[in-house]
Amino acid sequence: MELSDLAGIVLQMSQRNNREGLSLMMIKQAAESQKQLVNMLESLTVQQTPDPRFNVSFYA
């Protein structure tokens, strides 16, 4: 094998590792975004829970 062949193989391996790293990073970012969305929805749900001390109906 010549040096240029080895360099090409190393470059291909490096690019593959970069793509895999980027894919993993994107998956982690998506998971973090979903976690933040769930937290926001939970906080909104808690805020929407009526206070049991008040017996008020908002439905007509």
N, CA, C and O atoms as a CHARMM CRD file, in Angstrom:
* protein
*
  240
    1    1 MET  N      0.83900  -1.19300   0.00000 PROA 1      0.00000
    2    1 MET  CA     0.00000   0.00000   0.00000 PROA 1      0.00000
    3    1 MET  C      0.87100   1.23900   0.00000 PROA 1      0.00000
    4    1 MET  O      1.93600   1.28700   0.61600 PROA 1      0.00000
    5    2 GLU  N      0.39400   2.21100  -0.69400 PROA 2      0.00000
    6    2 GLU  CA     1.13100   3.47000  -0.72900 PROA 2      0.00000
    7    2 GLU  C      0.61400   4.40100   0.36700 PROA 2      0.00000
    8    2 GLU  O     -0.44700   4.18400   0.95100 PROA 2      0.00000
    9    3 LEU  N      1.38200   5.41400   0.61600 PROA 3      0.00000
   10    3 LEU  CA     1.03600   6.38000   1.65600 PROA 3      0.00000
   11    3 LEU  C     -0.27800   7.08300   1.34600 PROA 3      0.00000
   12    3 LEU  O     -1.06300   7.35000   2.25600 PROA 3      0.00000
   13    4 SER  N     -0.52700   7.38200   0.09300 PROA 4      0.00000
   14    4 SER  CA    -1.77300   8.06000  -0.27500 PROA 4      0.00000
   15    4 SER  C     -2.98200   7.14500  -0.03000 PROA 4      0.00000
   16    4 SER  O     -4.05200   7.63000   0.34000 PROA 4      0.00000
   17    5 ASP  N     -2.82400   5.83600  -0.23000 PROA 5      0.00000
   18    5 ASP  CA    -3.90300   4.88300   0.06200 PROA 5      0.00000
   19    5 ASP  C     -4.22200   4.87600   1.55700 PROA 5      0.00000
   20    5 ASP  O     -5.38400   4.91400   1.96100 PROA 5      0.00000
   21    6 LEU  N     -3.16800   4.82500   2.36200 PROA 6      0.00000
   22    6 LEU  CA    -3.35000   4.84200   3.81400 PROA 6      0.00000
   23    6 LEU  C     -4.00500   6.14500   4.25900 PROA 6      0.00000
   24    6 LEU  O     -4.88700   6.13400   5.11800 PROA 6      0.00000
   25    7 ALA  N     -3.58600   7.24800   3.68900 PROA 7      0.00000
   26    7 ALA  CA    -4.16100   8.54300   4.04400 PROA 7      0.00000
   27    7 ALA  C     -5.64600   8.58100   3.69300 PROA 7      0.00000
   28    7 ALA  O     -6.45500   9.12100   4.44800 PROA 7      0.00000
   29    8 GLY  N     -5.99700   8.00800   2.54900 PROA 8      0.00000
   30    8 GLY  CA    -7.40200   7.96000   2.14600 PROA 8      0.00000
   31    8 GLY  C     -8.23900   7.12800   3.09400 PROA 8      0.00000
   32    8 GLY  O     -9.36100   7.50300   3.43500 PROA 8      0.00000
   33    9 ILE  N     -7.69100   5.98800   3.52400 PROA 9      0.00000
   34    9 ILE  CA    -8.41400   5.12400   4.46700 PROA 9      0.00000
   35    9 ILE  C     -8.59900   5.82900   5.80100 PROA 9      0.00000
   36    9 ILE  O     -9.68100   5.78300   6.38700 PROA 9      0.00000
   37   10 VAL  N     -7.55400   6.47700   6.27800 PROA 10     0.00000
   38   10 VAL  CA    -7.64200   7.21200   7.55200 PROA 10     0.00000
   39   10 VAL  C     -8.66800   8.33500   7.44600 PROA 10     0.00000
   40   10 VAL  O     -9.43800   8.56500   8.37900 PROA 10     0.00000
   41   11 LEU  N     -8.68200   9.02500   6.32600 PROA 11     0.00000
   42   11 LEU  CA    -9.64100  10.11100   6.12400 PROA 11     0.00000
   43   11 LEU  C    -11.07300   9.58400   6.13700 PROA 11     0.00000
   44   11 LEU  O    -11.95400  10.18900   6.74700 PROA 11     0.00000
   45   12 GLN  N    -11.30400   8.45900   5.46600 PROA 12     0.00000
   46   12 GLN  CA   -12.64100   7.86700   5.43800 PROA 12     0.00000
   47   12 GLN  C    -13.08400   7.44900   6.83600 PROA 12     0.00000
   48   12 GLN  O    -14.23600   7.66300   7.21500 PROA 12     0.00000
   49   13 MET  N    -12.18200   6.86100   7.59500 PROA 13     0.00000
   50   13 MET  CA   -12.51200   6.44000   8.95700 PROA 13     0.00000
   51   13 MET  C    -12.82100   7.65600   9.82500 PROA 13     0.00000
   52   13 MET  O    -13.74600   7.62900  10.63700 PROA 13     0.00000
   53   14 SER  N    -12.05900   8.69500   9.65200 PROA 14     0.00000
   54   14 SER  CA   -12.27200   9.91800  10.41800 PROA 14     0.00000
   55   14 SER  C    -13.62900  10.53600  10.08200 PROA 14     0.00000
   56   14 SER  O    -14.35300  10.97400  10.97600 PROA 14     0.00000
   57   15 GLN  N    -13.97000  10.56900   8.80000 PROA 15     0.00000
   58   15 GLN  CA   -15.26200  11.12700   8.39000 PROA 15     0.00000
   59   15 GLN  C    -16.40700  10.29300   8.93700 PROA 15     0.00000
   60   15 GLN  O    -17.42200  10.84900   9.35900 PROA 15     0.00000
   61   16 ARG  N    -16.27000   8.97900   8.94000 PROA 16     0.00000
   62   16 ARG  CA   -17.30800   8.09100   9.47100 PROA 16     0.00000
   63   16 ARG  C    -17.49800   8.35800  10.97200 PROA 16     0.00000
   64   16 ARG  O    -18.62600   8.44000  11.45800 PROA 16     0.00000
   65   17 ASN  N    -16.38500   8.49200  11.69100 PROA 17     0.00000
   66   17 ASN  CA   -16.46300   8.77500  13.12300 PROA 17     0.00000
   67   17 ASN  C    -17.11600  10.12800  13.37200 PROA 17     0.00000
   68   17 ASN  O    -17.89400  10.27600  14.31500 PROA 17     0.00000
   69   18 ASN  N    -16.80800  11.11700  12.53400 PROA 18     0.00000
   70   18 ASN  CA   -17.42400  12.43600  12.68500 PROA 18     0.00000
   71   18 ASN  C    -18.93100  12.35800  12.47000 PROA 18     0.00000
   72   18 ASN  O    -19.69600  12.96500  13.22000 PROA 18     0.00000
   73   19 ARG  N    -19.37000  11.60600  11.43700 PROA 19     0.00000
   74   19 ARG  CA   -20.80400  11.46100  11.16700 PROA 19     0.00000
   75   19 ARG  C    -21.50000  10.75400  12.32200 PROA 19     0.00000
   76   19 ARG  O    -22.59200  11.14800  12.73100 PROA 19     0.00000
   77   20 GLU  N    -20.86100   9.70000  12.85100 PROA 20     0.00000
   78   20 GLU  CA   -21.45000   8.98200  13.97400 PROA 20     0.00000
   79   20 GLU  C    -21.51600   9.88000  15.20500 PROA 20     0.00000
   80   20 GLU  O    -22.49500   9.84900  15.95000 PROA 20     0.00000
   81   21 GLY  N    -20.48500  10.66800  15.41300 PROA 21     0.00000
   82   21 GLY  CA   -20.47800  11.60200  16.54000 PROA 21     0.00000
   83   21 GLY  C    -21.56500  12.65200  16.39800 PROA 21     0.00000
   84   21 GLY  O    -22.24500  12.98800  17.36800 PROA 21     0.00000
   85   22 LEU  N    -21.72800  13.16900  15.18600 PROA 22     0.00000
   86   22 LEU  CA   -22.78100  14.15700  14.95500 PROA 22     0.00000
   87   22 LEU  C    -24.16400  13.54500  15.14400 PROA 22     0.00000
   88   22 LEU  O    -25.05100  14.18100  15.71200 PROA 22     0.00000
   89   23 SER  N    -24.35100  12.31700  14.67100 PROA 23     0.00000
   90   23 SER  CA   -25.63300  11.64800  14.83800 PROA 23     0.00000
   91   23 SER  C    -25.95500  11.47100  16.31300 PROA 23     0.00000
   92   23 SER  O    -27.08000  11.72400  16.74600 PROA 23     0.00000
   93   24 LEU  N    -24.96600  11.03700  17.08100 PROA 24     0.00000
   94   24 LEU  CA   -25.16600  10.84900  18.51100 PROA 24     0.00000
   95   24 LEU  C    -25.48100  12.17700  19.18900 PROA 24     0.00000
   96   24 LEU  O    -26.34200  12.24300  20.06700 PROA 24     0.00000
   97   25 MET  N    -24.78300  13.23200  18.78200 PROA 25     0.00000
   98   25 MET  CA   -25.02200  14.54600  19.36100 PROA 25     0.00000
   99   25 MET  C    -26.44200  15.01900  19.03800 PROA 25     0.00000
  100   25 MET  O    -27.11200  15.59600  19.89400 PROA 25     0.00000
  101   26 MET  N    -26.90200  14.77700  17.80900 PROA 26     0.00000
  102   26 MET  CA   -28.25300  15.18900  17.42800 PROA 26     0.00000
  103   26 MET  C    -29.30300  14.40700  18.20400 PROA 26     0.00000
  104   26 MET  O    -30.33300  14.96400  18.58400 PROA 26     0.00000
  105   27 ILE  N    -29.05500  13.12200  18.44400 PROA 27     0.00000
  106   27 ILE  CA   -29.98600  12.31600  19.23700 PROA 27     0.00000
  107   27 ILE  C    -30.05100  12.84600  20.66200 PROA 27     0.00000
  108   27 ILE  O    -31.13200  12.95500  21.24000 PROA 27     0.00000
  109   28 LYS  N    -28.90800  13.17100  21.22100 PROA 28     0.00000
  110   28 LYS  CA   -28.88300  13.71700  22.59000 PROA 28     0.00000
  111   28 LYS  C    -29.61900  15.05800  22.65800 PROA 28     0.00000
  112   28 LYS  O    -30.35400  15.31200  23.61200 PROA 28     0.00000
  113   29 GLN  N    -29.42700  15.91500  21.65200 PROA 29     0.00000
  114   29 GLN  CA   -30.11900  17.20300  21.63300 PROA 29     0.00000
  115   29 GLN  C    -31.62000  17.01000  21.51300 PROA 29     0.00000
  116   29 GLN  O    -32.38400  17.72000  22.16800 PROA 29     0.00000
  117   30 ALA  N    -32.05800  16.07000  20.69600 PROA 30     0.00000
  118   30 ALA  CA   -33.49100  15.79700  20.53700 PROA 30     0.00000
  119   30 ALA  C    -34.07400  15.28800  21.84800 PROA 30     0.00000
  120   30 ALA  O    -35.17400  15.68200  22.23500 PROA 30     0.00000
  121   31 ALA  N    -33.34300  14.41700  22.52800 PROA 31     0.00000
  122   31 ALA  CA   -33.81600  13.89800  23.81500 PROA 31     0.00000
  123   31 ALA  C    -33.91400  15.02000  24.84100 PROA 31     0.00000
  124   31 ALA  O    -34.87200  15.06900  25.61300 PROA 31     0.00000
  125   32 GLU  N    -32.94600  15.90900  24.85800 PROA 32     0.00000
  126   32 GLU  CA   -32.97600  17.03500  25.79800 PROA 32     0.00000
  127   32 GLU  C    -34.13800  17.97400  25.48200 PROA 32     0.00000
  128   32 GLU  O    -34.78600  18.48800  26.39300 PROA 32     0.00000
  129   33 SER  N    -34.40200  18.19600  24.20300 PROA 33     0.00000
  130   33 SER  CA   -35.53600  19.04200  23.81200 PROA 33     0.00000
  131   33 SER  C    -36.85200  18.41400  24.25100 PROA 33     0.00000
  132   33 SER  O    -37.74000  19.10900  24.74300 PROA 33     0.00000
  133   34 GLN  N    -36.97900  17.10200  24.07500 PROA 34     0.00000
  134   34 GLN  CA   -38.20100  16.42500  24.50600 PROA 34     0.00000
  135   34 GLN  C    -38.35600  16.49800  26.01800 PROA 34     0.00000
  136   34 GLN  O    -39.46300  16.67900  26.52600 PROA 34     0.00000
  137   35 LYS  N    -37.26500  16.36100  26.72600 PROA 35     0.00000
  138   35 LYS  CA   -37.29900  16.44700  28.19400 PROA 35     0.00000
  139   35 LYS  C    -37.76500  17.84500  28.63200 PROA 35     0.00000
  140   35 LYS  O    -38.57500  17.97100  29.55000 PROA 35     0.00000
  141   36 GLN  N    -37.25600  18.88100  27.97600 PROA 36     0.00000
  142   36 GLN  CA   -37.66400  20.25000  28.29900 PROA 36     0.00000
  143   36 GLN  C    -39.14500  20.46000  27.98600 PROA 36     0.00000
  144   36 GLN  O    -39.85000  21.12600  28.74400 PROA 36     0.00000
  145   37 LEU  N    -39.61600  19.89800  26.87900 PROA 37     0.00000
  146   37 LEU  CA   -41.02200  20.02100  26.50800 PROA 37     0.00000
  147   37 LEU  C    -41.90700  19.33700  27.53600 PROA 37     0.00000
  148   37 LEU  O    -42.93800  19.88400  27.92700 PROA 37     0.00000
  149   38 VAL  N    -41.51700  18.15200  27.97700 PROA 38     0.00000
  150   38 VAL  CA   -42.28500  17.43400  28.99800 PROA 38     0.00000
  151   38 VAL  C    -42.33000  18.25500  30.28400 PROA 38     0.00000
  152   38 VAL  O    -43.38300  18.36100  30.91400 PROA 38     0.00000
  153   39 ASN  N    -41.21000  18.83100  30.67400 PROA 39     0.00000
  154   39 ASN  CA   -41.17400  19.65300  31.88800 PROA 39     0.00000
  155   39 ASN  C    -42.09300  20.86200  31.75800 PROA 39     0.00000
  156   39 ASN  O    -42.79000  21.21500  32.71000 PROA 39     0.00000
  157   40 MET  N    -42.10000  21.50500  30.57600 PROA 40     0.00000
  158   40 MET  CA   -42.98800  22.65400  30.37400 PROA 40     0.00000
  159   40 MET  C    -44.44800  22.23000  30.46000 PROA 40     0.00000
  160   40 MET  O    -45.25500  22.90300  31.10100 PROA 40     0.00000
  161   41 LEU  N    -44.79000  21.11300  29.81600 PROA 41     0.00000
  162   41 LEU  CA   -46.17000  20.63300  29.84300 PROA 41     0.00000
  163   41 LEU  C    -46.59200  20.25600  31.26000 PROA 41     0.00000
  164   41 LEU  O    -47.72800  20.51200  31.66000 PROA 41     0.00000
  165   42 GLU  N    -45.68500  19.65100  32.01500 PROA 42     0.00000
  166   42 GLU  CA   -46.00300  19.30500  33.40400 PROA 42     0.00000
  167   42 GLU  C    -46.26400  20.56000  34.22500 PROA 42     0.00000
  168   42 GLU  O    -47.20100  20.59900  35.02300 PROA 42     0.00000
  169   43 SER  N    -45.44900  21.57500  34.03600 PROA 43     0.00000
  170   43 SER  CA   -45.63800  22.80300  34.81100 PROA 43     0.00000
  171   43 SER  C    -46.94500  23.48800  34.42000 PROA 43     0.00000
  172   43 SER  O    -47.61800  24.05800  35.27800 PROA 43     0.00000
  173   44 LEU  N    -47.31600  23.44200  33.13700 PROA 44     0.00000
  174   44 LEU  CA   -48.58700  24.02100  32.71500 PROA 44     0.00000
  175   44 LEU  C    -49.76300  23.23800  33.28800 PROA 44     0.00000
  176   44 LEU  O    -50.77200  23.82300  33.68200 PROA 44     0.00000
  177   45 THR  N    -49.63300  21.92900  33.33300 PROA 45     0.00000
  178   45 THR  CA   -50.69500  21.09100  33.87700 PROA 45     0.00000
  179   45 THR  C    -50.88900  21.37700  35.35100 PROA 45     0.00000
  180   45 THR  O    -52.02100  21.45100  35.82900 PROA 45     0.00000
  181   46 VAL  N    -49.79500  21.54000  36.07200 PROA 46     0.00000
  182   46 VAL  CA   -49.88800  21.85300  37.50100 PROA 46     0.00000
  183   46 VAL  C    -50.54300  23.21500  37.68800 PROA 46     0.00000
  184   46 VAL  O    -51.33800  23.39300  38.61000 PROA 46     0.00000
  185   47 GLN  N    -50.22100  24.18000  36.82700 PROA 47     0.00000
  186   47 GLN  CA   -50.80400  25.51700  36.93700 PROA 47     0.00000
  187   47 GLN  C    -52.29400  25.49400  36.61600 PROA 47     0.00000
  188   47 GLN  O    -53.05300  26.30200  37.15100 PROA 47     0.00000
  189   48 GLN  N    -52.72100  24.58000  35.74900 PROA 48     0.00000
  190   48 GLN  CA   -54.11900  24.52600  35.33400 PROA 48     0.00000
  191   48 GLN  C    -55.00300  23.77500  36.32500 PROA 48     0.00000
  192   48 GLN  O    -56.22800  23.82900  36.21700 PROA 48     0.00000
  193   49 THR  N    -54.40600  23.07900  37.28400 PROA 49     0.00000
  194   49 THR  CA   -55.19100  22.32100  38.24900 PROA 49     0.00000
  195   49 THR  C    -55.96200  23.28900  39.13500 PROA 49     0.00000
  196   49 THR  O    -55.36000  24.16400  39.75700 PROA 49     0.00000
  197   50 PRO  N    -57.28800  23.14900  39.20500 PROA 50     0.00000
  198   50 PRO  CA   -58.07300  24.08400  40.01200 PROA 50     0.00000
  199   50 PRO  C    -57.80200  23.90600  41.50100 PROA 50     0.00000
  200   50 PRO  O    -57.48300  22.81400  41.97100 PROA 50     0.00000
  201   51 ASP  N    -57.93400  24.98200  42.20800 PROA 51     0.00000
  202   51 ASP  CA   -57.76000  24.96600  43.65600 PROA 51     0.00000
  203   51 ASP  C    -59.01700  24.36100  44.27200 PROA 51     0.00000
  204   51 ASP  O    -60.11200  24.87700  44.05300 PROA 51     0.00000
  205   52 PRO  N    -58.88700  23.29000  45.02900 PROA 52     0.00000
  206   52 PRO  CA   -60.07900  22.63700  45.59100 PROA 52     0.00000
  207   52 PRO  C    -60.80400  23.50200  46.61400 PROA 52     0.00000
  208   52 PRO  O    -61.94300  23.19200  46.96200 PROA 52     0.00000
  209   53 ARG  N    -60.19800  24.56200  47.10300 PROA 53     0.00000
  210   53 ARG  CA   -60.86800  25.44100  48.08200 PROA 53     0.00000
  211   53 ARG  C    -61.97100  26.25700  47.43500 PROA 53     0.00000
  212   53 ARG  O    -62.88500  26.72700  48.11300 PROA 53     0.00000
  213   54 PHE  N    -61.88500  26.42700  46.11200 PROA 54     0.00000
  214   54 PHE  CA   -62.89200  27.21900  45.41700 PROA 54     0.00000
  215   54 PHE  C    -63.74900  26.29500  44.57900 PROA 54     0.00000
  216   54 PHE  O    -63.22900  25.48600  43.81100 PROA 54     0.00000
  217   55 ASN  N    -65.04100  26.40600  44.72000 PROA 55     0.00000
  218   55 ASN  CA   -65.96500  25.54700  43.99200 PROA 55     0.00000
  219   55 ASN  C    -66.56400  26.36300  42.86500 PROA 55     0.00000
  220   55 ASN  O    -67.73800  26.73000  42.90800 PROA 55     0.00000
  221   56 VAL  N    -65.75100  26.64500  41.85400 PROA 56     0.00000
  222   56 VAL  CA   -66.20900  27.48200  40.75300 PROA 56     0.00000
  223   56 VAL  C    -66.17500  26.61600  39.47900 PROA 56     0.00000
  224   56 VAL  O    -65.20100  25.90700  39.22400 PROA 56     0.00000
  225   57 SER  N    -67.23800  26.68800  38.70000 PROA 57     0.00000
  226   57 SER  CA   -67.29400  25.95800  37.45200 PROA 57     0.00000
  227   57 SER  C    -67.11400  26.94400  36.29900 PROA 57     0.00000
  228   57 SER  O    -67.74800  27.99900  36.27100 PROA 57     0.00000
  229   58 PHE  N    -66.25100  26.59700  35.35500 PROA 58     0.00000
  230   58 PHE  CA   -66.01600  27.45900  34.20400 PROA 58     0.00000
  231   58 PHE  C    -66.77800  26.96000  32.97900 PROA 58     0.00000
  232   58 PHE  O    -66.63800  27.51800  31.89000 PROA 58     0.00000
  233   59 TYR  N    -67.56500  25.93800  33.14800 PROA 59     0.00000
  234   59 TYR  CA   -68.31500  25.36400  32.04700 PROA 59     0.00000
  235   59 TYR  C    -69.75200  25.87100  32.06800 PROA 59     0.00000
  236   59 TYR  O    -70.37500  25.93100  33.12900 PROA 59     0.00000
  237   60 ALA  N    -70.27200  26.22900  30.92100 PROA 60     0.00000
  238   60 ALA  CA   -71.64800  26.73800  30.84900 PROA 60     0.00000
  239   60 ALA  C    -72.61000  25.59600  30.63000 PROA 60     0.00000
  240   60 ALA  O    -73.81800  25.81400  30.54100 PROA 60     0.00000
